[in-house]
């Protein structure tokens, strides 16, 4: 089998992995991404500089869903990461 050069996850797969890593077993959760913004002047040459902004992903986490959260964005931790049986 050839060596994988890329492995990607969609939002719900990433959320499920984070719930398992955080050992969360109850509640409905959504993916949370914190961005950082940095303004500056950008261009390939000094004569072509224009104002712009850089957007960087600073943190990725999970956040408990509210009643207003679209159900399509949520994952139930009890379903994807049930508590261990005693």
Biopython code that builds the backbone (N, CA, C, O; Angstrom):
import numpy as np
from Bio.PDB.StructureBuilder import StructureBuilder

atoms = [
    (1, "UNK", "N", (0.845, -1.177, 0.000)),
    (1, "UNK", "CA", (0.000, 0.000, 0.000)),
    (1, "UNK", "C", (0.893, 1.244, 0.000)),
    (1, "UNK", "O", (1.834, 1.321, 0.789)),
    (2, "UNK", "N", (0.611, 2.221, -0.876)),
    (2, "UNK", "CA", (1.458, 3.411, -0.931)),
    (2, "UNK", "C", (1.327, 4.241, 0.339)),
    (2, "UNK", "O", (0.300, 4.221, 1.018)),
    (3, "UNK", "N", (2.390, 4.966, 0.639)),
    (3, "UNK", "CA", (2.405, 5.843, 1.813)),
    (3, "UNK", "C", (1.479, 7.032, 1.585)),
    (3, "UNK", "O", (1.492, 7.646, 0.518)),
    (4, "UNK", "N", (0.674, 7.351, 2.600)),
    (4, "UNK", "CA", (-0.242, 8.493, 2.503)),
    (4, "UNK", "C", (0.539, 9.792, 2.656)),
    (4, "UNK", "O", (1.374, 9.925, 3.550)),
    (5, "UNK", "N", (0.260, 10.742, 1.779)),
    (5, "UNK", "CA", (0.887, 12.050, 1.854)),
    (5, "UNK", "C", (-0.018, 13.076, 2.503)),
    (5, "UNK", "O", (0.431, 14.152, 2.898)),
    (6, "UNK", "N", (-1.303, 12.739, 2.613)),
    (6, "UNK", "CA", (-2.269, 13.669, 3.169)),
    (6, "UNK", "C", (-3.390, 12.880, 3.816)),
    (6, "UNK", "O", (-3.869, 11.891, 3.260)),
    (7, "UNK", "N", (-3.802, 13.316, 4.984)),
    (7, "UNK", "CA", (-4.975, 12.755, 5.649)),
    (7, "UNK", "C", (-5.813, 13.949, 6.089)),
    (7, "UNK", "O", (-5.328, 14.813, 6.818)),
    (8, "UNK", "N", (-7.054, 14.000, 5.653)),
    (8, "UNK", "CA", (-7.909, 15.139, 5.979)),
    (8, "UNK", "C", (-9.152, 14.662, 6.728)),
    (8, "UNK", "O", (-9.588, 13.520, 6.583)),
    (9, "UNK", "N", (-9.708, 15.566, 7.531)),
    (9, "UNK", "CA", (-10.907, 15.293, 8.301)),
    (9, "UNK", "C", (-11.900, 16.416, 8.055)),
    (9, "UNK", "O", (-11.514, 17.582, 7.974)),
    (10, "UNK", "N", (-13.185, 16.068, 7.936)),
    (10, "UNK", "CA", (-14.188, 17.130, 7.839)),
    (10, "UNK", "C", (-14.510, 17.622, 9.249)),
    (10, "UNK", "O", (-14.001, 17.080, 10.230)),
    (11, "UNK", "N", (-15.343, 18.635, 9.349)),
    (11, "UNK", "CA", (-15.625, 19.262, 10.640)),
    (11, "UNK", "C", (-16.164, 18.290, 11.674)),
    (11, "UNK", "O", (-15.735, 18.314, 12.828)),
    (12, "UNK", "N", (-17.096, 17.437, 11.280)),
    (12, "UNK", "CA", (-17.695, 16.505, 12.244)),
    (12, "UNK", "C", (-16.695, 15.430, 12.668)),
    (12, "UNK", "O", (-16.693, 15.015, 13.827)),
    (13, "UNK", "N", (-15.853, 14.980, 11.754)),
    (13, "UNK", "CA", (-14.826, 13.998, 12.129)),
    (13, "UNK", "C", (-13.843, 14.611, 13.120)),
    (13, "UNK", "O", (-13.448, 13.962, 14.088)),
    (14, "UNK", "N", (-13.454, 15.842, 12.883)),
    (14, "UNK", "CA", (-12.541, 16.533, 13.792)),
    (14, "UNK", "C", (-13.194, 16.743, 15.157)),
    (14, "UNK", "O", (-12.549, 16.551, 16.188)),
    (15, "UNK", "N", (-14.448, 17.129, 15.169)),
    (15, "UNK", "CA", (-15.184, 17.312, 16.411)),
    (15, "UNK", "C", (-15.264, 15.998, 17.195)),
    (15, "UNK", "O", (-15.074, 15.990, 18.412)),
    (16, "UNK", "N", (-15.540, 14.910, 16.517)),
    (16, "UNK", "CA", (-15.599, 13.604, 17.181)),
    (16, "UNK", "C", (-14.247, 13.239, 17.794)),
    (16, "UNK", "O", (-14.193, 12.762, 18.927)),
    (17, "UNK", "N", (-13.168, 13.458, 17.064)),
    (17, "UNK", "CA", (-11.834, 13.177, 17.595)),
    (17, "UNK", "C", (-11.529, 14.017, 18.834)),
    (17, "UNK", "O", (-10.957, 13.518, 19.803)),
    (18, "UNK", "N", (-11.912, 15.296, 18.800)),
    (18, "UNK", "CA", (-11.661, 16.175, 19.943)),
    (18, "UNK", "C", (-12.496, 15.776, 21.159)),
    (18, "UNK", "O", (-12.011, 15.845, 22.288)),
    (19, "UNK", "N", (-13.742, 15.362, 20.942)),
    (19, "UNK", "CA", (-14.571, 14.895, 22.056)),
    (19, "UNK", "C", (-13.944, 13.677, 22.726)),
    (19, "UNK", "O", (-13.930, 13.567, 23.952)),
    (20, "UNK", "N", (-13.432, 12.773, 21.913)),
    (20, "UNK", "CA", (-12.794, 11.571, 22.471)),
    (20, "UNK", "C", (-11.504, 11.928, 23.201)),
    (20, "UNK", "O", (-11.237, 11.392, 24.276)),
    (21, "UNK", "N", (-10.709, 12.815, 22.637)),
    (21, "UNK", "CA", (-9.459, 13.238, 23.267)),
    (21, "UNK", "C", (-9.721, 13.945, 24.597)),
    (21, "UNK", "O", (-8.978, 13.758, 25.561)),
    (22, "UNK", "N", (-10.781, 14.757, 24.646)),
    (22, "UNK", "CA", (-11.127, 15.490, 25.862)),
    (22, "UNK", "C", (-11.908, 14.621, 26.851)),
    (22, "UNK", "O", (-12.223, 15.075, 27.951)),
    (23, "UNK", "N", (-12.224, 13.379, 26.475)),
    (23, "UNK", "CA", (-12.940, 12.432, 27.335)),
    (23, "UNK", "C", (-14.314, 12.968, 27.731)),
    (23, "UNK", "O", (-14.735, 12.844, 28.880)),
    (24, "UNK", "N", (-15.009, 13.572, 26.751)),
    (24, "UNK", "CA", (-16.351, 14.110, 26.972)),
    (24, "UNK", "C", (-17.365, 13.039, 26.577)),
    (24, "UNK", "O", (-17.288, 12.478, 25.484)),
    (25, "UNK", "N", (-18.319, 12.755, 27.476)),
    (25, "UNK", "CA", (-19.278, 11.672, 27.243)),
    (25, "UNK", "C", (-20.732, 12.131, 27.217)),
    (25, "UNK", "O", (-21.628, 11.310, 27.023)),
    (26, "UNK", "N", (-20.984, 13.415, 27.408)),
    (26, "UNK", "CA", (-22.370, 13.876, 27.408)),
    (26, "UNK", "C", (-22.472, 15.284, 26.840)),
    (26, "UNK", "O", (-21.509, 16.051, 26.830)),
    (27, "UNK", "N", (-23.665, 15.591, 26.371)),
    (27, "UNK", "CA", (-23.930, 16.925, 25.845)),
    (27, "UNK", "C", (-23.760, 17.004, 24.343)),
    (27, "UNK", "O", (-23.156, 16.133, 23.718)),
    (28, "UNK", "N", (-24.299, 18.057, 23.785)),
    (28, "UNK", "CA", (-24.173, 18.321, 22.348)),
    (28, "UNK", "C", (-23.124, 19.409, 22.168)),
    (28, "UNK", "O", (-23.114, 20.404, 22.892)),
    (29, "UNK", "N", (-22.252, 19.210, 21.203)),
    (29, "UNK", "CA", (-21.078, 20.050, 21.036)),
    (29, "UNK", "C", (-20.913, 20.488, 19.592)),
    (29, "UNK", "O", (-21.414, 19.846, 18.668)),
    (30, "UNK", "N", (-20.191, 21.606, 19.414)),
    (30, "UNK", "CA", (-19.834, 22.103, 18.083)),
    (30, "UNK", "C", (-18.331, 22.373, 18.048)),
    (30, "UNK", "O", (-17.679, 22.512, 19.082)),
    (31, "UNK", "N", (-17.807, 22.444, 16.832)),
    (31, "UNK", "CA", (-16.402, 22.774, 16.629)),
    (31, "UNK", "C", (-16.209, 24.271, 16.832)),
    (31, "UNK", "O", (-17.031, 25.074, 16.392)),
    (32, "UNK", "N", (-15.129, 24.640, 17.493)),
    (32, "UNK", "CA", (-14.816, 26.042, 17.745)),
    (32, "UNK", "C", (-13.437, 26.328, 17.143)),
    (32, "UNK", "O", (-12.483, 25.590, 17.389)),
    (33, "UNK", "N", (-13.339, 27.389, 16.362)),
    (33, "UNK", "CA", (-12.057, 27.788, 15.779)),
    (33, "UNK", "C", (-11.819, 29.254, 16.118)),
    (33, "UNK", "O", (-12.673, 30.104, 15.866)),
    (34, "UNK", "N", (-10.661, 29.544, 16.688)),
    (34, "UNK", "CA", (-10.304, 30.923, 17.038)),
    (34, "UNK", "C", (-9.306, 31.438, 16.007)),
    (34, "UNK", "O", (-8.278, 30.815, 15.741)),
    (35, "UNK", "N", (-9.637, 32.586, 15.437)),
    (35, "UNK", "CA", (-8.805, 33.177, 14.401)),
    (35, "UNK", "C", (-8.040, 34.380, 14.948)),
    (35, "UNK", "O", (-8.489, 35.047, 15.880)),
    (36, "UNK", "N", (-6.893, 34.640, 14.360)),
    (36, "UNK", "CA", (-6.139, 35.854, 14.616)),
    (36, "UNK", "C", (-6.033, 36.628, 13.319)),
    (36, "UNK", "O", (-5.901, 36.037, 12.247)),
    (37, "UNK", "N", (-6.091, 37.936, 13.408)),
    (37, "UNK", "CA", (-6.019, 38.794, 12.226)),
    (37, "UNK", "C", (-4.849, 39.756, 12.376)),
    (37, "UNK", "O", (-4.639, 40.328, 13.446)),
    (38, "UNK", "N", (-4.091, 39.929, 11.306)),
    (38, "UNK", "CA", (-2.970, 40.852, 11.331)),
    (38, "UNK", "C", (-2.968, 41.722, 10.094)),
    (38, "UNK", "O", (-2.792, 41.216, 8.985)),
    (39, "UNK", "N", (-3.162, 43.027, 10.260)),
    (39, "UNK", "CA", (-3.149, 43.929, 9.111)),
    (39, "UNK", "C", (-1.716, 44.214, 8.658)),
    (39, "UNK", "O", (-0.760, 44.077, 9.421)),
    (40, "UNK", "N", (-1.603, 44.607, 7.415)),
    (40, "UNK", "CA", (-0.292, 44.966, 6.890)),
    (40, "UNK", "C", (-0.385, 45.429, 5.454)),
    (40, "UNK", "O", (-1.471, 45.512, 4.880)),
    (41, "UNK", "N", (0.752, 45.724, 4.889)),
    (41, "UNK", "CA", (0.840, 46.067, 3.470)),
    (41, "UNK", "C", (1.507, 44.899, 2.767)),
    (41, "UNK", "O", (2.579, 44.449, 3.174)),
    (42, "UNK", "N", (0.871, 44.409, 1.712)),
    (42, "UNK", "CA", (1.340, 43.206, 1.044)),
    (42, "UNK", "C", (1.437, 43.429, -0.456)),
    (42, "UNK", "O", (0.671, 44.199, -1.036)),
    (43, "UNK", "N", (2.379, 42.752, -1.068)),
    (43, "UNK", "CA", (2.521, 42.815, -2.514)),
    (43, "UNK", "C", (3.798, 42.132, -2.951)),
    (43, "UNK", "O", (4.730, 41.988, -2.161)),
    (44, "UNK", "N", (3.847, 41.711, -4.197)),
    (44, "UNK", "CA", (5.033, 41.006, -4.690)),
    (44, "UNK", "C", (6.258, 41.916, -4.817)),
    (44, "UNK", "O", (7.395, 41.448, -4.758)),
    (45, "UNK", "N", (6.019, 43.215, -4.992)),
    (45, "UNK", "CA", (7.117, 44.185, -5.069)),
    (45, "UNK", "C", (6.706, 45.435, -4.292)),
    (45, "UNK", "O", (5.515, 45.637, -4.054)),
    (46, "UNK", "N", (7.652, 46.273, -3.892)),
    (46, "UNK", "CA", (7.289, 47.510, -3.177)),
    (46, "UNK", "C", (6.325, 48.402, -3.961)),
    (46, "UNK", "O", (5.485, 49.076, -3.363)),
    (47, "UNK", "N", (6.434, 48.415, -5.274)),
    (47, "UNK", "CA", (5.543, 49.242, -6.092)),
    (47, "UNK", "C", (4.118, 48.705, -6.145)),
    (47, "UNK", "O", (3.198, 49.442, -6.502)),
    (48, "UNK", "N", (3.918, 47.440, -5.798)),
    (48, "UNK", "CA", (2.599, 46.822, -5.883)),
    (48, "UNK", "C", (1.980, 46.559, -4.502)),
    (48, "UNK", "O", (1.044, 45.769, -4.381)),
    (49, "UNK", "N", (2.498, 47.214, -3.478)),
    (49, "UNK", "CA", (1.974, 47.026, -2.131)),
    (49, "UNK", "C", (0.556, 47.556, -2.013)),
    (49, "UNK", "O", (0.236, 48.620, -2.543)),
    (50, "UNK", "N", (-0.297, 46.807, -1.311)),
    (50, "UNK", "CA", (-1.656, 47.241, -1.013)),
    (50, "UNK", "C", (-2.003, 46.815, 0.413)),
    (50, "UNK", "O", (-1.437, 45.850, 0.927)),
    (51, "UNK", "N", (-2.924, 47.523, 1.046)),
    (51, "UNK", "CA", (-3.334, 47.119, 2.389)),
    (51, "UNK", "C", (-4.024, 45.751, 2.337)),
    (51, "UNK", "O", (-4.732, 45.429, 1.382)),
    (52, "UNK", "N", (-3.801, 44.971, 3.370)),
    (52, "UNK", "CA", (-4.422, 43.654, 3.431)),
    (52, "UNK", "C", (-4.427, 43.124, 4.851)),
    (52, "UNK", "O", (-4.063, 43.824, 5.796)),
    (53, "UNK", "N", (-4.837, 41.903, 4.983)),
    (53, "UNK", "CA", (-4.896, 41.274, 6.293)),
    (53, "UNK", "C", (-4.525, 39.795, 6.156)),
    (53, "UNK", "O", (-4.849, 39.142, 5.164)),
    (54, "UNK", "N", (-3.840, 39.292, 7.174)),
    (54, "UNK", "CA", (-3.515, 37.871, 7.254)),
    (54, "UNK", "C", (-4.445, 37.257, 8.281)),
    (54, "UNK", "O", (-4.623, 37.805, 9.369)),
    (55, "UNK", "N", (-5.037, 36.125, 7.944)),
    (55, "UNK", "CA", (-5.910, 35.407, 8.870)),
    (55, "UNK", "C", (-5.207, 34.107, 9.242)),
    (55, "UNK", "O", (-4.804, 33.333, 8.373)),
    (56, "UNK", "N", (-5.065, 33.878, 10.548)),
    (56, "UNK", "CA", (-4.385, 32.674, 11.024)),
    (56, "UNK", "C", (-5.300, 31.917, 11.982)),
    (56, "UNK", "O", (-5.992, 32.521, 12.801)),
    (57, "UNK", "N", (-5.297, 30.594, 11.872)),
    (57, "UNK", "CA", (-6.004, 29.760, 12.847)),
    (57, "UNK", "C", (-5.106, 29.668, 14.074)),
    (57, "UNK", "O", (-3.990, 29.155, 13.993)),
    (58, "UNK", "N", (-5.594, 30.170, 15.220)),
    (58, "UNK", "CA", (-4.793, 30.159, 16.441)),
    (58, "UNK", "C", (-5.084, 28.962, 17.325)),
    (58, "UNK", "O", (-4.170, 28.380, 17.909)),
    (59, "UNK", "N", (-6.357, 28.589, 17.428)),
    (59, "UNK", "CA", (-6.744, 27.458, 18.273)),
    (59, "UNK", "C", (-7.953, 26.766, 17.670)),
    (59, "UNK", "O", (-8.771, 27.393, 16.998)),
    (60, "UNK", "N", (-8.059, 25.474, 17.915)),
    (60, "UNK", "CA", (-9.229, 24.695, 17.528)),
    (60, "UNK", "C", (-9.702, 23.973, 18.774)),
    (60, "UNK", "O", (-8.896, 23.383, 19.495)),
    (61, "UNK", "N", (-11.001, 24.013, 19.035)),
    (61, "UNK", "CA", (-11.528, 23.368, 20.231)),
    (61, "UNK", "C", (-12.972, 22.961, 20.050)),
    (61, "UNK", "O", (-13.487, 22.897, 18.934)),
    (62, "UNK", "N", (-13.620, 22.686, 21.181)),
    (62, "UNK", "CA", (-15.026, 22.312, 21.180)),
    (62, "UNK", "C", (-15.784, 23.266, 22.079)),
    (62, "UNK", "O", (-15.224, 23.830, 23.019)),
    (63, "UNK", "N", (-17.058, 23.444, 21.786)),
    (63, "UNK", "CA", (-17.910, 24.341, 22.563)),
    (63, "UNK", "C", (-19.276, 23.686, 22.688)),
    (63, "UNK", "O", (-19.800, 23.130, 21.723)),
    (64, "UNK", "N", (-19.850, 23.757, 23.886)),
    (64, "UNK", "CA", (-21.177, 23.180, 24.097)),
    (64, "UNK", "C", (-22.194, 23.926, 23.227)),
    (64, "UNK", "O", (-22.204, 25.157, 23.185)),
    (65, "UNK", "N", (-23.030, 23.182, 22.548)),
    (65, "UNK", "CA", (-24.052, 23.767, 21.681)),
    (65, "UNK", "C", (-25.165, 24.390, 22.519)),
    (65, "UNK", "O", (-25.434, 23.953, 23.638)),
    (66, "UNK", "N", (-25.801, 25.408, 21.968)),
    (66, "UNK", "CA", (-26.960, 26.034, 22.608)),
    (66, "UNK", "C", (-28.225, 25.583, 21.889)),
    (66, "UNK", "O", (-28.155, 24.869, 20.889)),
    (67, "UNK", "N", (-29.371, 25.996, 22.394)),
    (67, "UNK", "CA", (-30.641, 25.640, 21.748)),
    (67, "UNK", "C", (-30.753, 26.245, 20.352)),
    (67, "UNK", "O", (-31.470, 25.722, 19.499)),
    (68, "UNK", "N", (-30.035, 27.357, 20.121)),
    (68, "UNK", "CA", (-30.106, 28.029, 18.821)),
    (68, "UNK", "C", (-29.128, 27.453, 17.793)),
    (68, "UNK", "O", (-29.199, 27.797, 16.613)),
    (69, "UNK", "N", (-28.225, 26.586, 18.230)),
    (69, "UNK", "CA", (-27.225, 26.027, 17.321)),
    (69, "UNK", "C", (-27.903, 25.107, 16.306)),
    (69, "UNK", "O", (-28.677, 24.234, 16.698)),
    (70, "UNK", "N", (-27.628, 25.283, 15.013)),
    (70, "UNK", "CA", (-28.200, 24.379, 14.008)),
    (70, "UNK", "C", (-27.781, 22.932, 14.292)),
    (70, "UNK", "O", (-26.606, 22.647, 14.521)),
    (71, "UNK", "N", (-28.750, 22.040, 14.274)),
    (71, "UNK", "CA", (-28.497, 20.643, 14.621)),
    (71, "UNK", "C", (-27.473, 20.006, 13.676)),
    (71, "UNK", "O", (-26.772, 19.070, 14.060)),
    (72, "UNK", "N", (-27.387, 20.510, 12.448)),
    (72, "UNK", "CA", (-26.429, 19.965, 11.479)),
    (72, "UNK", "C", (-24.979, 20.202, 11.894)),
    (72, "UNK", "O", (-24.074, 19.532, 11.396)),
    (73, "UNK", "N", (-24.755, 21.148, 12.799)),
    (73, "UNK", "CA", (-23.396, 21.474, 13.234)),
    (73, "UNK", "C", (-22.999, 20.756, 14.521)),
    (73, "UNK", "O", (-21.847, 20.838, 14.947)),
    (74, "UNK", "N", (-23.942, 20.057, 15.140)),
    (74, "UNK", "CA", (-23.681, 19.483, 16.459)),
    (74, "UNK", "C", (-23.421, 17.987, 16.409)),
    (74, "UNK", "O", (-23.821, 17.288, 15.479)),
    (75, "UNK", "N", (-22.742, 17.531, 17.434)),
    (75, "UNK", "CA", (-22.540, 16.093, 17.650)),
    (75, "UNK", "C", (-22.886, 15.809, 19.102)),
    (75, "UNK", "O", (-22.496, 16.554, 20.001)),
    (76, "UNK", "N", (-23.617, 14.734, 19.322)),
    (76, "UNK", "CA", (-23.969, 14.298, 20.669)),
    (76, "UNK", "C", (-22.843, 13.406, 21.189)),
    (76, "UNK", "O", (-22.598, 12.321, 20.663)),
    (77, "UNK", "N", (-22.169, 13.883, 22.226)),
    (77, "UNK", "CA", (-21.031, 13.137, 22.778)),
    (77, "UNK", "C", (-21.448, 11.758, 23.284)),
    (77, "UNK", "O", (-20.662, 10.814, 23.209)),
    (78, "UNK", "N", (-22.657, 11.628, 23.793)),
    (78, "UNK", "CA", (-23.119, 10.333, 24.299)),
    (78, "UNK", "C", (-23.238, 9.295, 23.186)),
    (78, "UNK", "O", (-23.164, 8.093, 23.443)),
    (79, "UNK", "N", (-23.421, 9.757, 21.958)),
    (79, "UNK", "CA", (-23.540, 8.837, 20.820)),
    (79, "UNK", "C", (-22.161, 8.458, 20.275)),
    (79, "UNK", "O", (-21.890, 7.281, 20.041)),
    (80, "UNK", "N", (-21.291, 9.450, 20.071)),
    (80, "UNK", "CA", (-19.990, 9.170, 19.454)),
    (80, "UNK", "C", (-18.918, 8.738, 20.457)),
    (80, "UNK", "O", (-17.912, 8.139, 20.077)),
    (81, "UNK", "N", (-19.138, 9.046, 21.747)),
    (81, "UNK", "CA", (-18.158, 8.694, 22.771)),
    (81, "UNK", "C", (-18.879, 8.312, 24.065)),
    (81, "UNK", "O", (-18.768, 9.009, 25.074)),
    (82, "UNK", "N", (-19.624, 7.193, 24.028)),
    (82, "UNK", "CA", (-20.383, 6.814, 25.222)),
    (82, "UNK", "C", (-19.459, 6.548, 26.410)),
    (82, "UNK", "O", (-18.308, 6.146, 26.238)),
    (83, "UNK", "N", (-19.981, 6.779, 27.623)),
    (83, "UNK", "CA", (-19.146, 6.506, 28.792)),
    (83, "UNK", "C", (-18.815, 5.027, 28.912)),
    (83, "UNK", "O", (-19.614, 4.181, 28.512)),
    (84, "UNK", "N", (-17.658, 4.705, 29.453)),
    (84, "UNK", "CA", (-17.314, 3.284, 29.612)),
    (84, "UNK", "C", (-18.276, 2.620, 30.595)),
    (84, "UNK", "O", (-18.749, 3.238, 31.548)),
    (85, "UNK", "N", (-18.545, 1.359, 30.336)),
    (85, "UNK", "CA", (-19.418, 0.612, 31.247)),
    (85, "UNK", "C", (-18.686, 0.288, 32.527)),
    (85, "UNK", "O", (-17.489, -0.002, 32.519)),
    (86, "UNK", "N", (-19.420, 0.340, 33.640)),
    (86, "UNK", "CA", (-18.812, 0.087, 34.943)),
    (86, "UNK", "C", (-18.770, -1.385, 35.261)),
    (86, "UNK", "O", (-18.287, -1.774, 36.325)),
]
sb = StructureBuilder()
sb.init_structure("model")
sb.init_model(0)
sb.init_chain("A")
sb.init_seg("    ")
for serial, (resi, resn, name, xyz) in enumerate(atoms, 1):
    if name == "N":
        sb.init_residue(resn, " ", resi, " ")
    sb.init_atom(name, np.array(xyz, "f"), 0.0, 1.0, " ", f" {name:<3s}", serial, name[0])
structure = sb.get_structure()
